[in-house]
Amino acid sequence: MDIFLKTVSAVNDETRIKILNFIALNSEVCVCDIENSFKMIQSRISRHLKILKDAGFLKVERRGRWAYYSIRTPLDKFRQSILEEISYLGLESPKLIKGCVVATR
């Protein structure tokens, strides 16, 4: 029951649905590219990504200082059907804006 509730709760937010759709459309995306594309601050994006990851939708791979997110495979039937339903919504996805910037001091 806990897994079901976590999954449903994760997709009970418009921004998370859009982020999930964005990642599904772009395969693997760096967290900084998600920030740039959605024009959101890092802490807000990270919170949404954590919720989606904890709900079993995403996998993350760290490369140096960056984290790359993709859809976890294989997905169970329930999560896969949610992704399919999201694709039918016809959401406008932001354009992928690449370009991680390293802050200099």
C-alpha positions in Angstrom: 0.0 0.0 0.0 2.9 2.4 0.9 4.4 2.0 -2.6 1.0 2.7 -4.3 0.4 5.8 -2.2 3.9 7.1 -2.9 3.5 6.6 -6.6 0.1 8.3 -6.7 1.3 11.2 -4.6 4.3 11.7 -6.8 2.1 12.3 -9.9 -0.3 14.5 -7.9 1.6 17.6 -8.9 1.6 19.4 -12.3 5.2 20.3 -12.2 6.3 16.7 -11.4 4.1 15.4 -14.3 5.8 17.9 -16.6 9.3 16.9 -15.4 8.5 13.2 -15.8 7.3 13.8 -19.3 10.3 16.0 -20.1 12.7 13.3 -19.0 10.8 10.6 -20.8 11.0 12.7 -24.0 14.7 13.4 -23.6 16.0 10.0 -22.4 18.7 11.1 -20.0 18.9 14.7 -18.7 21.4 16.4 -16.4 19.9 18.1 -13.4 21.3 21.5 -14.6 19.6 21.1 -18.0 16.3 20.5 -16.2 16.9 23.7 -14.1 17.7 25.7 -17.3 14.8 24.2 -19.3 12.2 24.7 -16.5 13.7 28.0 -15.3 13.5 26.9 -11.7 16.0 27.0 -8.8 18.0 24.0 -8.0 16.4 23.3 -4.7 12.9 23.2 -6.1 13.9 20.9 -9.0 15.9 18.6 -6.7 12.8 18.2 -4.4 10.6 17.2 -7.3 13.2 14.8 -8.7 13.7 13.2 -5.2 9.9 12.6 -5.0 9.8 11.0 -8.5 12.9 8.9 -7.7 11.5 7.7 -4.4 8.3 6.8 -6.1 10.2 4.5 -8.5 10.0 6.5 -11.7 13.6 7.7 -12.0 17.1 6.5 -11.8 20.0 8.8 -11.2 23.6 8.5 -12.2 26.3 10.8 -10.7 29.1 11.9 -13.0 31.4 14.3 -11.3 29.4 17.1 -9.8 26.3 16.5 -11.9 23.4 14.1 -11.6 21.8 12.6 -14.7 18.2 11.5 -14.5 16.4 9.0 -16.7 13.3 6.8 -16.5 14.0 3.7 -14.5 13.9 0.5 -16.5 12.2 -1.8 -16.3 9.1 -0.1 -14.9 6.3 -2.1 -13.4 3.0 -2.1 -15.3 1.4 0.5 -13.0 4.2 3.1 -13.5 4.5 2.3 -17.2 0.7 2.9 -17.6 1.0 6.2 -15.8 3.8 7.3 -18.2 1.6 6.3 -21.1 -1.3 8.3 -19.8 0.9 11.3 -19.3 2.0 11.1 -22.9 -1.6 11.2 -24.0 -2.1 14.6 -22.2 -0.4 16.4 -25.0 1.6 18.5 -22.6 3.8 21.3 -23.9 7.3 20.4 -22.9 10.0 23.0 -22.5 12.8 23.0 -25.0 15.9 21.2 -23.7 18.4 23.9 -22.8 21.8 22.3 -22.3 24.7 24.0 -20.6 25.8 23.3 -17.1 27.7 26.3 -15.7 30.4 25.8 -13.1 30.3 28.7 -10.7 33.7 30.4 -10.3 34.8 32.3 -7.3 
